[in-house]
């Protein structure tokens, strides 16, 4: 009896059919592409040293599904993780970076996105802090 059962399982006769949940890369779906990051370029003008710098809206697209988004500036500023297949699009709106403690000059924010297949794309967003004018006290 056990031999007959194992033969049935080995041939797949008793196994339930599995549905494919892949959004891309199969016979009946489009080919998978690497994730894309798009945003309106910030002004090349320097920004005043203040409490916050607001990033432009950043759009993430992956036809396989998004797994993780990271915003870094030396250290991780924000991490967003998605479960299972994840969305195919996501927009990061109104994200602000603290500028107190930053020195005058150019700074770089790294934006990293990973899709469900493990493919990663990295973009850099640059901004600069203006030199403050000295205050005349006398």
C-alpha positions in Angstrom: 0.0 0.0 0.0 2.8 2.4 0.9 4.6 1.6 -2.4 1.5 2.4 -4.4 1.0 5.7 -2.5 4.6 6.8 -3.1 4.4 6.0 -6.8 1.2 8.0 -7.0 2.9 11.0 -5.4 6.0 10.7 -7.4 4.1 10.8 -10.7 2.2 13.9 -9.5 -1.2 12.2 -9.9 -2.3 13.1 -6.3 -0.6 16.5 -6.2 -2.9 19.5 -6.4 -2.1 21.9 -9.2 -0.5 25.2 -8.2 -1.4 28.5 -9.7 1.5 30.8 -10.6 1.3 34.2 -8.9 4.1 35.7 -10.8 3.3 39.1 -12.4 6.1 38.8 -15.0 8.6 36.4 -16.5 6.2 33.5 -17.2 4.7 32.2 -20.5 1.6 34.4 -20.2 3.0 37.5 -18.5 5.3 40.2 -19.8 9.1 39.9 -19.2 10.4 41.2 -15.9 12.1 44.6 -15.9 14.3 46.1 -13.3 12.7 48.5 -10.8 12.5 52.2 -11.8 12.8 55.3 -9.7 11.6 58.7 -11.0 11.3 62.2 -9.4 11.3 65.8 -10.4 14.9 67.1 -10.1 15.3 69.5 -7.2 16.4 73.0 -7.9 20.2 73.4 -8.3 20.0 76.5 -6.0 21.2 76.0 -2.5 18.8 75.7 0.3 19.0 77.7 3.5 20.1 75.9 6.6 16.9 75.3 8.5 15.1 72.5 10.3 13.9 70.5 7.3 14.5 70.0 3.5 11.5 68.6 1.7 12.3 66.0 -1.1 10.3 66.0 -4.3 7.7 63.2 -4.7 9.5 60.0 -5.6 7.8 57.3 -7.7 8.8 53.6 -7.6 7.7 51.2 -10.3 8.3 47.4 -10.7 6.2 45.0 -12.8 7.4 42.2 -10.6 6.3 44.0 -7.4 8.2 46.1 -4.9 9.8 44.5 -1.8 11.8 47.3 -0.1 12.5 51.0 -0.4 15.3 52.7 1.5 16.2 56.4 1.8 19.7 56.9 3.1 22.0 59.8 3.9 25.0 58.2 5.5 22.6 56.2 7.7 19.1 54.9 6.9 16.5 57.7 7.1 13.5 55.6 6.1 12.8 52.0 5.2 9.5 50.8 3.7 9.0 47.0 3.4 6.2 45.2 1.5 4.9 41.7 2.1 4.1 38.9 -0.4 4.0 40.2 -4.0 4.1 43.9 -3.0 2.6 46.8 -5.0 3.7 47.5 -8.6 3.8 51.2 -7.9 4.4 53.4 -4.8 4.9 57.2 -4.4 6.9 58.6 -1.5 5.3 62.0 -0.8 6.4 64.8 1.4 9.4 63.2 2.9 11.6 65.7 4.8 15.2 65.5 5.8 16.5 67.2 8.9 19.2 69.7 8.0 20.2 70.9 11.4 23.8 69.8 12.0 24.7 69.6 8.3 27.7 71.6 7.1 27.5 74.1 4.3 28.0 72.5 0.8 26.7 69.6 -1.2 24.9 66.6 0.3 23.7 63.4 -1.3 20.6 61.3 -0.5 20.7 57.7 -1.8 17.4 56.1 -2.8 17.4 52.3 -3.1 14.6 50.1 -4.3 14.5 46.3 -4.4 11.8 44.2 -6.1 10.5 40.7 -5.2 13.1 39.0 -7.5 15.9 40.7 -5.5 16.9 43.2 -8.3 18.1 46.5 -6.8 18.3 50.0 -8.3 20.0 52.9 -6.6 19.7 56.6 -7.4 21.3 59.7 -5.9 19.5 62.9 -5.2 21.8 65.9 -4.5 21.1 69.2 -2.8 23.3 71.8 -1.3 23.2 74.0 1.8 24.0 77.7 1.4 26.7 79.5 3.4 25.0 81.5 6.1 25.6 85.2 6.1 27.4 86.5 9.2 25.2 88.8 11.4 26.7 92.2 12.0 26.5 93.0 15.7 28.4 96.2 16.0 
